[in-house]
Amino acid sequence: MTYIAKPRIHHPTLEKNNVGYTRRDYEGKISTLCAGCGHDSISAALVQAFWELDIQPHRVAKLSGIGCSSKTPDYFLGASHGFNTVHGRMPSVLTGANLANRELLYLGISGDGDSASIGLGQFAHAMRRGVRMAYIVENNGVYGLTKGQFSATADAGSKSKKGAINSDSPVDLAAMALQLGATYVGRGFSGNKAQLVPLIKGAISHGGAAFIDVISPCVAFNNHPGSTKSYDYIREHNEAVSRIDFISSREEITVDANPGEVVDVRQHDGSLLRLRSLHPDFVATDRYAAMAYMQEHQQRGEVLTGLLYVDPLATDLHTALNTTDKPLNMLGAPELCPGAATLEKLNAGLR
C-alpha cells in the first residue's frame, strides 16, 4: 500500500513541541522497505529525536548515498532540505554544503555498503576533518538491494541466508571513527529506541563530527540463525556500556546521585549529555580506553552499545579553517573580491 499518500490533515489534539510542531510534522512519505526492517525503526527514532529537540524541519539538511539505508531520508523530515548523492559520496557532498552554509544542521544517512566499501575513504576524511554533522550508518551486514551478499561489516564466520560462511575480517566503523578523530562515537541497536533516541539527540547537538553505528537487522536477508546482525543475536549479545539522558538547556537541571556516578557533558548548544556508566571501569571521555574496551568485548563476541566516546571540547572544520561566522553562500561580491590591494597584501604575507 506504499502508493497511498499520508493524509495532510492532523488531528487537532496531537501534542505539539515548543516550536509548534507535532510528531507527524517530522515524518515523511510512507516507507517502501520490507515490513519489520530495522531501518524504519531508526527513522522513527530520528522523528522522535528532532521533535523532542524542538528543531524546525527547515533548519535540517539530510544527505545520503545509495542503498536501502539511503532511501530512508524520504521517510522522515519531509519538510527539510535533502540531497541523495551517488554511491559512497555523501560525506564529501555534505562537507561542501556545510562549508557553504554553517547555519543548517547536517544529518548524513548511510549504510554499511555505502560507507564501509566504496565510500570508506569519504567516511575517513569527513571524520578526521571534523565536519560538524550527525553521521548515522544503518548497519545490517548485507547488500539488501542486490539480494544479500556480505558487506564489509559482516563478521568473519557469520552465515548468509543461503548458507555461505564469511571468511573476511569485518570493518568496524565505530572503531575507525574513534581512531580517525571523531569527537562523538556511539553504537545503537534499531530495536532499542529508548537508547537510540538520546544517542541521536546528543549527536545532533554535538559541536563536531558525530558518528553512530546502528545495528539494523535485514529481515529479508540477514535475520536467520548464524547471522551476527540478526535481532536474536544482538539481543542475546548486546552489552550496554552506558545509559544516556539528554537534557534540554531550557529545562531545570537536577542531580540526584552520589558523586562519581554521573558525568555531565555540556554540548555546544547549551544542552547536557548525562552519562550513567553501567560499567565502573568504562570512561566515555577517554578515546584510547574506549578503543581498548571495544576490542576486549569484541573478542568475547559481545556487541557494545551506548555512547562509546565524547569529547567535551570538540571543534569542527570551520574552527580549523577560521571561516567567517557569516555563511559563505551569503557573502557578497565586495566580501568575496576585496580588490587588488587586499590580494597583494595576502601574497606579501606568504613570501
C-alpha positions as CSV (number, residue, x, y, z in Angstrom):
1,M,0.0,0.0,0.0
2,T,3.0,2.3,-0.4
3,Y,1.3,4.2,-3.2
4,I,-1.2,5.7,-0.7
5,A,-0.2,9.2,0.4
6,K,-0.3,10.1,4.1
7,P,-3.1,12.5,5.0
8,R,-2.0,16.1,5.3
9,I,-4.6,16.9,8.0
10,H,-3.5,16.3,11.6
11,H,-5.8,15.6,14.4
12,P,-6.1,18.9,16.5
13,T,-5.4,17.1,19.8
14,L,-1.9,15.9,18.7
15,E,0.7,17.1,21.2
16,K,3.0,19.9,19.9
17,N,6.5,20.7,20.9
18,N,7.9,24.2,21.9
19,V,8.1,25.4,18.3
20,G,4.5,24.3,17.4
21,Y,5.1,21.1,15.6
22,T,3.6,17.6,16.2
23,R,5.5,14.4,15.6
24,R,3.6,14.0,12.3
25,D,5.3,17.2,11.1
26,Y,8.6,15.4,11.3
27,E,7.5,12.4,9.2
28,G,8.0,11.8,5.5
29,K,6.5,9.5,2.9
30,I,5.2,6.0,3.6
31,S,8.2,3.6,3.7
32,T,8.7,1.2,0.8
33,L,11.1,-1.0,2.8
34,C,10.3,-4.6,3.9
35,A,7.9,-4.9,6.8
36,G,10.0,-5.2,10.0
37,C,13.1,-3.6,8.6
38,G,15.3,-2.1,11.3
39,H,15.8,1.0,9.2
40,D,12.2,2.0,9.7
41,S,12.8,1.9,13.5
42,I,15.8,4.3,13.0
43,S,13.6,6.6,11.0
44,A,11.1,6.6,13.9
45,A,13.9,7.3,16.4
46,L,15.0,10.3,14.2
47,V,11.5,11.7,14.1
48,Q,11.2,11.4,17.9
49,A,14.7,13.0,18.4
50,F,14.1,16.0,16.2
51,W,10.6,16.5,17.7
52,E,11.9,16.4,21.3
53,L,14.8,18.8,20.4
54,D,12.2,21.4,19.1
55,I,14.2,21.7,15.8
56,Q,12.3,23.3,12.9
57,P,12.5,20.9,10.0
58,H,13.6,23.6,7.5
59,R,16.8,24.0,9.6
60,V,17.9,20.5,8.7
61,A,19.8,19.2,5.7
62,K,19.8,15.5,5.2
63,L,22.1,13.8,2.8
64,S,22.5,10.1,1.8
65,G,24.2,7.8,-0.7
66,I,22.9,4.6,-2.3
67,G,21.3,1.6,-0.7
68,C,18.3,0.7,1.4
69,S,19.5,2.9,4.2
70,S,20.0,5.9,1.8
71,K,16.3,5.6,0.8
72,T,15.2,6.3,4.4
73,P,15.6,10.1,4.4
74,D,12.4,10.1,2.2
75,Y,10.6,8.7,5.2
76,F,11.3,11.4,7.8
77,L,11.7,15.2,8.0
78,G,9.7,15.7,4.8
79,A,9.9,19.5,5.2
80,S,13.7,19.6,5.5
81,H,16.4,20.1,2.8
82,G,17.6,16.8,1.2
83,F,20.1,15.6,-1.3
84,N,20.6,12.0,-2.5
85,T,24.2,11.6,-3.8
86,V,25.9,8.8,-5.7
87,H,27.2,5.7,-4.1
88,G,29.6,6.4,-1.2
89,R,30.0,10.1,-1.9
90,M,27.6,11.5,0.7
91,P,30.4,12.8,3.1
92,S,32.1,15.0,0.5
93,V,28.9,16.5,-0.7
94,L,27.8,17.1,2.9
95,T,31.3,18.7,3.6
96,G,30.7,21.2,0.7
97,A,27.2,22.0,1.9
98,N,28.4,22.5,5.4
99,L,31.2,24.9,4.3
100,A,28.7,26.9,2.2
101,N,26.1,27.2,4.9
102,R,27.1,26.5,8.5
103,E,23.7,27.6,9.9
104,L,22.0,24.3,8.9
105,L,22.1,21.1,11.0
106,Y,23.6,18.4,8.9
107,L,22.4,14.8,9.0
108,G,24.3,12.1,7.0
109,I,22.5,8.8,6.5
110,S,24.4,5.9,5.0
111,G,24.7,2.1,5.2
112,D,27.5,-0.4,5.7
113,G,27.8,-1.0,1.9
114,D,27.8,2.8,1.2
115,S,30.3,3.8,3.9
116,A,32.4,0.7,4.5
117,S,33.2,-0.2,0.9
118,I,33.0,2.3,-1.9
119,G,32.7,5.2,0.5
120,L,35.3,4.2,3.0
121,G,37.8,7.0,2.0
122,Q,35.0,9.6,2.1
123,F,34.0,8.5,5.6
124,A,37.5,8.6,6.8
125,H,38.2,12.1,5.6
126,A,34.9,13.5,7.0
127,M,35.8,12.1,10.4
128,R,39.4,13.3,10.5
129,R,38.4,16.8,9.3
130,G,35.8,17.2,12.0
131,V,32.9,18.1,9.7
132,R,30.1,19.0,12.1
133,M,27.3,16.6,11.4
134,A,25.4,13.6,12.8
135,Y,26.6,10.7,10.6
136,I,24.4,7.6,11.0
137,V,25.2,4.3,9.4
138,E,22.3,1.8,9.3
139,N,24.4,-1.4,9.5
140,N,22.8,-4.7,8.5
141,G,25.9,-6.5,7.2
142,V,24.5,-7.2,3.8
143,Y,23.7,-5.6,0.4
144,G,20.0,-5.7,0.7
145,L,19.2,-4.1,-2.7
146,T,21.3,-6.8,-4.6
147,K,20.0,-9.8,-2.7
148,G,22.0,-10.3,0.4
149,Q,25.7,-10.5,-0.4
150,F,28.0,-10.0,2.6
151,S,29.0,-6.3,3.1
152,A,32.4,-5.2,4.6
153,T,30.9,-5.1,8.1
154,A,29.8,-8.7,8.1
155,D,31.6,-10.6,10.9
156,A,34.0,-13.4,10.0
157,G,32.3,-16.7,10.5
158,S,28.8,-15.3,10.1
159,K,26.4,-17.3,7.8
160,S,24.4,-15.9,4.9
161,K,20.8,-16.9,4.3
162,K,21.9,-19.3,1.6
163,G,24.5,-20.9,3.9
164,A,27.7,-19.3,2.8
165,I,30.3,-18.5,5.5
166,N,32.0,-15.2,5.5
167,S,35.8,-15.6,5.7
168,D,36.8,-11.9,5.6
169,S,37.6,-9.7,8.5
170,P,35.0,-7.1,9.3
171,V,35.4,-3.3,9.1
172,D,34.4,-1.8,12.4
173,L,33.3,1.7,11.5
174,A,32.9,2.8,15.2
175,A,36.4,1.8,15.9
176,M,37.6,3.6,12.8
177,A,35.7,6.7,13.7
178,L,37.5,6.7,17.1
179,Q,40.9,6.3,15.5
180,L,40.3,8.9,12.9
181,G,39.4,11.6,15.4
182,A,35.6,11.7,15.6
183,T,34.6,13.6,18.8
184,Y,31.3,11.7,19.4
185,V,31.1,8.0,18.7
186,G,28.2,5.7,19.6
187,R,26.7,2.4,18.7
188,G,23.0,1.6,18.9
189,F,20.5,-1.1,18.0
190,S,17.4,-0.3,15.9
191,G,15.4,-2.5,18.3
192,N,16.2,-0.3,21.3
193,K,14.5,3.0,20.8
194,A,15.0,4.1,24.5
195,Q,18.8,4.0,23.9
196,L,18.8,5.2,20.3
197,V,16.8,8.4,20.7
198,P,19.1,10.1,23.3
199,L,22.1,8.9,21.3
200,I,20.8,10.7,18.2
201,K,19.8,13.8,20.2
202,G,23.4,14.0,21.5
203,A,24.9,13.6,18.0
204,I,22.6,16.4,16.6
205,S,23.6,18.8,19.3
206,H,27.3,17.9,19.3
207,G,29.8,20.6,18.1
208,G,32.0,18.3,15.9
209,A,32.0,15.1,13.9
210,A,29.4,12.8,15.5
211,F,29.1,9.2,14.3
212,I,26.6,6.5,15.3
213,D,26.8,2.9,14.0
214,V,23.3,1.4,14.3
215,I,22.9,-2.4,14.0
216,S,19.8,-2.7,11.9
217,P,18.8,-6.3,11.0
218,C,17.7,-7.0,7.4
219,V,14.6,-9.1,7.8
220,A,14.9,-10.3,4.2
221,F,18.5,-11.5,4.0
222,N,20.2,-11.3,7.4
223,N,17.8,-12.3,10.2
224,H,18.4,-16.0,10.5
225,P,20.4,-18.4,12.8
226,G,24.1,-17.9,12.1
227,S,23.9,-14.2,11.4
228,T,25.6,-11.9,13.8
229,K,23.4,-9.0,12.7
230,S,20.0,-10.6,13.4
231,Y,17.5,-9.4,16.0
232,D,18.0,-12.5,18.2
233,Y,21.8,-12.4,18.1
234,I,22.0,-8.7,19.0
235,R,19.5,-9.1,21.9
236,E,21.5,-12.0,23.2
237,H,24.9,-10.4,22.9
238,N,24.2,-6.7,23.5
239,E,26.3,-5.2,26.2
240,A,25.3,-1.6,27.0
241,V,28.2,0.5,28.4
242,S,26.2,3.5,29.5
243,R,22.7,4.9,30.0
244,I,22.3,8.2,28.3
245,D,20.0,11.1,29.2
246,F,19.7,14.2,27.1
247,I,18.7,17.3,28.9
248,S,17.5,20.4,27.0
249,S,19.1,23.7,28.0
250,R,15.5,25.0,28.7
251,E,14.9,22.5,31.5
252,E,15.9,22.7,35.1
253,I,19.0,20.6,35.7
254,T,19.0,18.5,38.8
255,V,21.2,15.7,40.0
256,D,20.1,13.0,42.5
257,A,23.0,10.7,42.7
258,N,26.2,10.1,44.6
259,P,29.4,11.9,43.5
260,G,31.1,9.9,40.7
261,E,28.0,8.2,39.4
262,V,27.0,10.8,36.9
263,V,29.1,12.7,34.2
264,D,27.6,15.7,32.6
265,V,28.9,16.8,29.2
266,R,27.8,20.2,28.1
267,Q,27.1,20.4,24.3
268,H,27.7,23.5,22.1
269,D,24.0,24.5,22.1
270,G,23.9,24.6,26.0
271,S,22.3,21.2,26.4
272,L,23.7,18.4,28.5
273,L,24.5,14.8,27.9
274,R,24.2,13.0,31.2
275,L,26.1,9.7,31.3
276,R,25.4,7.0,33.8
277,S,28.1,4.3,33.5
278,L,26.9,0.7,33.7
279,H,30.5,-0.5,34.0
280,P,32.6,1.2,36.6
281,D,35.8,0.8,34.5
282,F,34.4,2.5,31.4
283,V,35.2,6.2,30.8
284,A,33.4,7.7,27.8
285,T,35.7,10.7,27.7
286,D,38.9,8.6,27.2
287,R,39.4,7.9,23.5
288,Y,42.1,5.2,23.8
289,A,40.4,3.5,26.7
290,A,37.2,3.3,24.7
291,M,39.1,1.7,21.8
292,A,40.7,-0.9,24.1
293,Y,37.3,-1.6,25.8
294,M,35.6,-2.2,22.4
295,Q,38.3,-4.6,21.3
296,E,38.2,-6.5,24.6
297,H,34.4,-7.1,24.3
298,Q,34.6,-7.8,20.6
299,Q,36.9,-10.8,21.3
300,R,34.2,-12.1,23.7
301,G,31.6,-11.9,20.9
302,E,29.7,-9.0,22.6
303,V,28.3,-6.0,20.8
304,L,28.9,-2.9,22.8
305,T,26.2,-0.3,22.5
306,G,25.8,3.2,24.0
307,L,27.9,6.3,23.9
308,L,31.4,5.0,23.4
309,Y,33.2,8.3,23.4
310,V,32.6,12.0,23.6
311,D,35.0,15.0,23.6
312,P,33.5,17.8,25.7
313,L,35.8,20.3,23.9
314,A,35.0,19.3,20.4
315,T,35.7,21.7,17.5
316,D,34.7,21.5,13.8
317,L,36.1,22.2,10.3
318,H,35.0,25.8,10.4
319,T,37.1,26.4,13.5
320,A,40.1,24.7,11.9
321,L,39.8,26.8,8.7
322,N,38.9,30.0,10.7
323,T,36.0,30.8,8.4
324,T,33.7,33.7,8.9
325,D,30.7,33.4,11.1
326,K,28.5,34.5,8.2
327,P,27.6,31.6,5.9
328,L,29.8,31.6,2.8
329,N,26.8,31.4,0.5
330,M,25.6,34.7,1.9
331,L,28.7,36.7,1.2
332,G,28.5,39.4,-1.5
333,A,30.9,40.4,-4.2
334,P,32.7,43.1,-2.1
335,E,33.5,40.4,0.5
336,L,34.5,37.7,-1.9
337,C,36.5,40.0,-4.2
338,P,38.0,42.7,-1.9
339,G,40.3,44.1,-4.6
340,A,43.9,44.1,-5.9
341,A,45.3,45.8,-2.8
342,T,44.0,43.1,-0.4
343,L,45.2,40.4,-2.8
344,E,48.7,42.0,-2.8
345,K,48.7,42.1,1.0
346,L,47.8,38.4,1.2
347,N,50.5,37.5,-1.3
348,A,53.1,39.5,0.6
349,G,52.2,37.6,3.8
350,L,53.1,34.3,2.0
351,R,56.5,35.4,0.8
